[in-house]
Amino acid sequence: MSNGESTTPLVSGRRAEPAVNMALRKINNFTSHPPTRRIALVSLLLLVGLLPFTFPPTSESPSSPLPSTGKLQWKQCGPDGLVCSKFVVPLDHLNASNTRTIALWVIKLPATTRTSLGPLFINPGGPGASGVNDVRDRGKLIQGIVRGRYDIVSWDPRGVGESEPIKCFGTAFEQKMFNAYGGASGSPPTKGVDPMKNYAAYSELLAKMCEKYSGDLLKYISTASVARDLDALREAFGQEVTNYWGFSYGTVLGATYVNMFPERVGRVILDGVVDPIDFTGDIIESYVGSMLHTDDVIEGFGYECEKAGPSRCPLANYTDRQPGYVLRQIKDTVEALKWDPIVYVDKEAGYGVMSGDDLASILFSASDDPSVWPELASALADLMYDSNVTSLAKRWKRKDEESCPAKIVSREARYGVTCTDANSKPEHLTLEGFLKDVEEASSVSWIAGYSWLIENYICSVWPVRAAERYAGPWNKTLNNKIMLIGNTLDPEAPLESAQLLEDIMEGNAVLLTQVGYGHCSYAQKSKCTDEAVYEYLVNGQLPELRKRCEVDGSVFPEIASRI
């Protein structure tokens, strides 16, 4: 990544930088490393001890799971014909002696044509994102791309949303108190105390609380278990094969499914590909690999702003017109806020503090979705030129007075899946070893490298491992070839991961490259991509090899008014 001197962002999607060479280790040397030890915490004496770290076999999974005990009974649950149903599956698909079941919440947006091609299952990613909410939010968009030919179907995966969500707190108030005091945020520094050891202690506390309140559920929320749920849904819909469109982490689920059930693969799209080898490997390497182009996207934001000019991007109204000046403004502002954060009490935005880390987090969040860039540019102009944080805080920062939930809000499903699927190196299971490599690896991204890596320390102390875990092989011969989609500049799922998966699958997958910004193909509209998706899902026609699709329109199409 440059220091802001280049105005042309990378679009080839094949650059490899020295800082992330460790992340480009993709295929070779993938081995299992059983954890060796954990940190002992004198402050947590009242909590139960950790279960031992042991990995079940990770090679090919058994192909004869227990039958689902559920049936789909649809009831209306929204406009446009939306219907929902509970669907009961075994908690443990492979163990008949475990009679416990779990009810999944399923949603369907019916096809608009007279004859449906059946269910098109979708997964929005996460892990931990609600499939039910995704159909409510984007079901009509997806149905528009397939021109109403499919029933659009999704579900809250086990441990998520309404499908017996992971619980790590007894009450909402307990959760609020933990969020307020469970880290360095908002607490005065204590003389002689190492803040990272304090953070590590609270990470282990959170992991133990998840074990206390969720129990055995934690062992059964791995990607392999969710893949078996997907196959049970296929059977419940009376389908011989599964048609599926997975986004972000949903591509890991998709890659897992097609290799666990290669004979049941219908038309499958993996969009915004996450490298499944990295995801099931070391946690640090996995996240470093996902951030290959995070900074390039922020650089692209600056480039597009400069190209649009002050009439469409307020940040372009600046006296320094040397190439890369918008990016330099942004970096300078983030750095300035680290040393001098802004305190605000505002009728519209509520109250809080805007720090450098807050602004970096906002930029990272906005990098996924170029459609918000004009609004972001306007809000940044307010901050940079007028020291006014109202627009940024109102749009992107949660109000402190609204952060006390009326009910428990589970955000730990992401950890539950990520930590049970990962197989970190032994040296990353100690705080010292973890921090050593995080410091080195965080140079992959100034905007998100350290913060995104450090929060995954919890995986080093996660108390359980998956009852079933799939970690390859990833090159099974499939019943049908699948389609991959990758953006040239995706901040979380680099094009290299899609290119690698295409190579690994040895002729069973074809990659379409979308030339644009953002996370997954829907980040920017492309008629070319939509047409290719339609031809594949409806007519079974894969795109030609090395097909590239341009996006439609400009990132800054019109005047970005000051908010």
Phi, psi and omega in degrees: 000136180283175176264029176093013182270340181262137181261353182256114183286157178291131175234357181288331179074017182232017180282138175237123184253149182306324183296341184237022178303324180297331180281340180275001168286106190244312190259314187281160172060032176273107183229162178269138179233102179295138179300154185248319181199170179230173176277134174271137185240112180289340182278358186241035188295336185278352185266156179290159180285166179284150170286154179292147177277112174222138181260133170288169177304144183243008178278202185304132183277155177303143186256011181237073181286164175296148179291150174293145179260006188256157171231152181270122178233102192278140172225145180299137182218025178165180180286175175061025177082011179301133177229151183228158178205150166275147181222117187266129178228160176296141174298316178246106184294342190249001186233103183294337181284344176267103186272000182291142179240170177222138181262121178265141178266118186244144180229148180221132169255107188297151176300151180262352176271163184298321180245121180272146173279003180101190183283136166252104181284137178232151174224126187278350179107213184124260353296153181113357180280148181277121175290328178297312178295327180296319178293322176298321185276318190236005183302316181292326176298313180294320179295327176296322180294322179269006175058040172074012186278342182243154160282125179271119189232138171210180183205157170281114180300156179308134182088001187233144170057242182263006181257071182047069185296150174301134176244134178236005182218152179281327181218165176295325179295320177298320178296317179299316181294321178296316180297327181283322187243359186278015177199189182287339185299125175080354181257139179293142179296145178254130183301130177081003182261132176279114184297330180288326176292326175295316178298317180297321179298315179291330175296316179292324176299314179299317179300317180291326177293323177297319178294320181297314187269341181251340174058224185295341180307324184301332181282347190239030179241018180293166178299324179298319178295320179293324177298322177292325174298318179299319180290327175294323176295318176306313181295319180296329177278359179072032183256142176280330180228163181255126171257131195209144173227110182248141183242139175056237177304333175303341175284329174294315176301316180295316179296323177295313183298311186293335178270336173282327183230061187297332181282352183249017182277122174263244177254113189234130176242130173248115193238120187077062195289127170263130182297114183290334178292314177295319184298325180265009178251220184288136187294322180291313180298324180298312183286325175298316179299329182283344185255023182303326185238016179302310180291329178298325180292318177296320175299320178296323175303313179296318179299313181294324178296313179299319180294324181288327180085168186296337180291337181242342179222108185302333180292342179284351179273079188217146185288327179279111182252020174290144182309135179088013186292329179294316178298320179295321175302314183297313180298318180297322181291317177301315181294318180297321181289338176295325183264338183216073181295156182260126175269133180226141170229109192223141181298320182274318187267354183081214179226157180165194179232132175256106181258175176297321177295323177299313182295319178299320178295320178297316179298318179297316179299316182288341181295337179293330195227093181299342181294340180265359184298320176300317178295320178297316180299319179295317180292322177294323177297319176302317181292311187289323186265332186237002185054034183254114182261005185305310184297315180296312183293319182295322186272323191240343185251129181294134178290132181300322183286351178254005187272005175265104187286149175286336175220167181296131178250113184273115174247006187271355179300326179300316178294318182303316180283310183301314185289326180280335177278331184286161177220078189288156177295149182304324182292343180268006178264004172244152181298318182297313180293321180297311182295324180301312182282332175296317179302317181288318186283336186294346178293351177299332181208122176287336186277329186216356189305302186291312185295321182287328179284316190293330182290346179272009173302333181304332179292336178290339182238014180297132194280348183226162172242164185291143173294328175221133183221128179254125180228035178111173006288159184249013186237033177298151173281120189265156176299324175220148175290148181252169183245135176247146176229132177220138175275147178295328180229083178253125185287346184234342182223085186298150179303329179304325180294320178292319178297319179296314181298321177301318179293315182299324187281357167052056175090358180267001181217148178233130184262132168252129180258124175261125184273093183184183182258163169100173186264114181078165189293333182286355180297327175224140181291134175216110177299326179298313179295316180301319180294319180294320177297315180299313183298324181284309185291325185266317186252355178076017184262112178285151175294157177293159181301139177060030178291138177237137180240128175279157176270163182264136171080186184250153177295325178244078188283339184209177183299131176267097184290148176290133184278000000 
